[in-house]
């Protein structure tokens, strides 16, 4: 296979996997934040850990 095509395929797969991972990660993060939103201190601690 052509080296450029191989690199391009790897790049596309890498982007797709990263998008899926980020989407699931952000969704679980939103669920965690909404659960913790009752106590504001936990939310601020969680946000500080992310940064």
Beta strands, then each sheet from edge to edge (+ up, - down):
end
